[in-house]
Amino acid sequence: MNPSQDPRWLQTRRTFLGQASQGLGAAALASLLNPQLLAAPPAPHTRHWPPGHPWPPAVHPLHFAPQAKAVIFLCMAGGPSHLETLDYKPKLAEMDGQPMPESLTRGQPIAQLQGSELRCMAPQHPFLRYGQSQQEICTLFPHIGSVADDICIVRSMQTLAINHDPAHTFMNTGALISGRPSMGSWFLYGLGSECDNLPGFVVLTSVGGAQDQPIASRQWHSGFLPSRYQGVPFHSQGDPVLYVRNPPGVNEHLQRDVVDAVQRLSQHHQDAVEDPEIASRISQYEMAFRMQTSVPELTDVSDEPEHILEMYGTQGSDGTFAGNCLLARRLVERGVRFVHLYHRGWDHHGSIKQGIQTTARLTDQGSGALIKDLKQRGLLDSTLVIWGGEFGRTPMAQGSGRDHHIRGFSLWMAGGGIRPGITYGATDELGYNAVENIVDVHDLHATMLYLMGIDHRRLTVRFQGRDFRLTDVEGHVVHDILA
């Protein structure tokens, strides 16, 4: 007889499998009751993540010792002119009104000046040297100038997309094609969050100073990552999140009952189909319940000293960029991983001399105050702050303004392992091409991840048969700007 058909053999096999499954089940139950029972010894750069935490990290342990724990990205949406902010060009001033050298512009992508006579446009405002580091910054930004010794100015940025939406997409996702995860989602996925009652990735917007370029919600989307990793936009005025307060007649106990009932139904469905989006929904319902307490406390700035409010130039939660900077500090203070601030007021195609004065007035004080506030609270060393736009502006005039420019522009970085008080890279004498220590968007992302303890080449997600990463197949860490 074939042994596989022998009833005694079948009984023995079934008995074995049954006993084995009981043993595995017991081990699994024990590990749930005590997660450390079956855990490996702690590895370098690890921390304990309690069971059920909504934001456990994908990278654990980290690849490197982290120098920063949180990111605040101050996006100057619309494309700030490097020539009126961080990169003074005396030669451009000398050539004001003269034809732009064709050797620089021939065959180069230009957004809206195709077929136009290209003439140089002098910097519209003077520059001064600030701090002991003597960094050159436009006089429209005295508050940023006051922290010159704390920031690293990068003057050699380049990007690929010359129009706003694809340029934001490239800056945020590392790809020109919409649909990839935003960098905030990548950071939250890779690192998790240290906060269990606020989203790990928060977005705030403000407007003023020029054309208010729209910012699509896909700029903070999670792409092919689970939806719980997408950014959560907070309103800058009123309730930051819709329906964060209970309606009349509903108290916390009744709300808890509703949430628990929905969670049980969702869990029954999840047990049957094992859909990651259902798991995301379950965790987000619980997060929403916790936010009903945490969000009002976050936005109530009555506990802030008056001198702090005066430093920012805001009373808080007023819809201004300065108010959002204060909220950004309060968010990272509470363990939020990534805070993205957009100020939609930098698209100066015309009247740049007057327009940039307005935009600078709306953004300068909050930017400088954020650095000072983080520093005095001991948070700057662990918070990476980045200030910059999706591209720069042309050295050539577009009437009284400047067109989009991708071949050379500037940003600044501070805190979180960045060398303070230095200027890195350079553009040519007219500010057209980055010519020294060029930094592209993938390099920026690689450096950000490195400072957070992650090797950008190893943070990957398999999707549609390919391993994707934030830096695609490029990116180099810019070690020269690291402390």
Number of C-alpha atoms within 10 A of each C-alpha: 5 6 9 10 9 11 10 11 13 13 11 12 13 12 12 12 12 12 12 12 12 12 12 12 12 12 14 14 12 14 14 13 11 12 13 12 11 12 9 7 7 10 10 12 13 12 11 8 14 9 11 9 15 24 22 19 18 16 18 16 17 21 17 15 15 17 20 23 22 29 25 26 21 26 22 22 28 31 28 30 29 27 29 26 22 24 27 23 20 14 15 21 15 14 15 17 15 14 13 20 12 10 8 12 14 8 8 12 16 17 14 14 16 10 7 8 12 20 18 23 26 23 24 15 16 15 21 16 14 20 15 9 15 15 22 20 24 25 20 21 22 18 21 26 23 16 19 27 19 23 25 23 27 23 26 26 29 22 20 19 22 21 18 20 20 18 23 25 24 23 26 24 32 25 23 17 10 17 15 26 30 27 28 29 30 26 27 26 24 22 25 24 26 21 18 19 21 24 29 31 26 22 25 25 21 22 21 19 22 21 17 16 17 12 17 11 12 18 26 26 26 24 19 15 20 18 19 25 26 28 27 20 19 17 18 22 15 12 15 17 18 9 10 17 17 12 9 6 6 10 11 13 9 12 14 13 11 11 16 15 12 13 19 12 11 15 17 11 14 16 11 8 10 12 11 14 14 19 19 15 17 22 17 16 15 17 17 19 17 15 20 18 15 17 21 15 12 16 20 12 16 11 7 12 9 11 9 16 18 12 17 24 18 21 17 23 22 15 17 24 31 28 23 32 28 28 22 25 21 16 25 23 16 17 18 27 27 29 29 24 23 21 26 24 26 28 28 26 21 17 14 24 15 16 20 24 16 17 24 23 16 21 25 19 23 24 23 22 24 24 24 22 17 21 16 9 11 11 21 23 17 21 28 24 25 22 18 22 26 31 32 31 28 29 27 27 23 23 13 13 22 25 23 28 29 26 26 26 33 28 24 20 22 25 26 24 22 25 20 20 19 18 22 18 16 21 22 15 14 25 27 21 21 22 17 14 16 20 24 19 23 25 19 19 22 21 23 26 26 24 24 26 22 24 18 25 17 12 20 18 15 11 10 8 7 9 12 19 21 27 23 15 10 15 20 18 20 17 11 10 18 16 11
